[in-house]
Amino acid sequence: MSTYYTSVQAGANNFTAKPVRLGDNLITILRQQGFTEKDREKVLASHAGLRSLFLTLDTRYLVRKDGNEVELRMFDSQTSDAFKIQKKNGIVTAAAYQPNFKVEMTRIQGKIHGSILGSVLSKINSNWVATRFTDAYAFDIKSSKDVRRGANYWFFVAKQYEMGQFVKYGEVTQTSLEINGQAVHKKFIRHKDGGVFFNDQDLLENRPFFSPVNYIKIASTFQPNRLHPITRRLQPHLGVDFELPVGEPVQAARSGVVVRYGNNHAAGNYIVLMHSNGIETAYNHLHKIDRKIRSGLKVMAGEKIAEVGCTGYCTRAHLHFAVKMKGRMVNPMNYIKPYPRSMQAMLEARVAQN
Ligand SMILES: [Zn+2]
């Protein structure tokens, strides 16, 4: 069986799906659809989610036109937020709504030539999908030599339909990739508002830290020798960036003690924890630091200490997570488990059942 379906209905409505194009944003789209400057201000003032609406080139929006009426359905590409925007007889309304997505699973397969990201993009033109596939193996690939030229891969990804039209991709749910000649399978396991890519082998690895977040989507990796693209100066990235929406919980990666916390112009709101053997973990760009946090406070592994944000040097909400051992910054991906503390018991039970 290569695909399975829930039925995708051709809706009895007049919505047309339009692809998001380079340079499009909510304002340009509203302008194209005949919304005046005043109308556009009204739309932006209606809901905070509309001011931060994030559209990417692999998503679509819906338009329905009927006499004196224009209706738009917009979908945030990072979150499940969706919005209805209407102009009827000159009156503008805009509000969040709950879409009734129909989901169709589709299977993609191919061989790796060049980068994993590039190979997947050549089969499915979506940065989101290609990135999620590489996220599935973020803990497994230690060197680019581990994935040989011509290595086979496949995965399932959800296609989401609204009013009978494809609007955006959902989660990658099952994956396979040949690593050192062996097919390594992963399954996306949902948990709370997140979830992680997992296989039974992941429980056996002896890693000292848990993931500090419930959803592992990597926006930037540990790169001690990164060069600035223009100045060619060394601009190392000494942690890993996990992309999550503002407000998502940040958890202590291991039990420890708060040694520093506060705010500075680069890190934004930050917390540093000290663990056994003098190992430190740092959490930057936080939206809110929990009120209980003070120097010397003991925290347990998995305990919530803050919320994800975008304070300090930051363009999109994320957690910058760093690990310091024996005075040196090390790659966190070599030391954290591919799941948060709160998922451990569930994953152990799952493996025990197999
Ligand atoms: Zn970072």
Residues whose N, C-alpha, C, O or C-beta is under 5 A from the ligand:
A	BS01	ZN	G239 V240 D241 H320
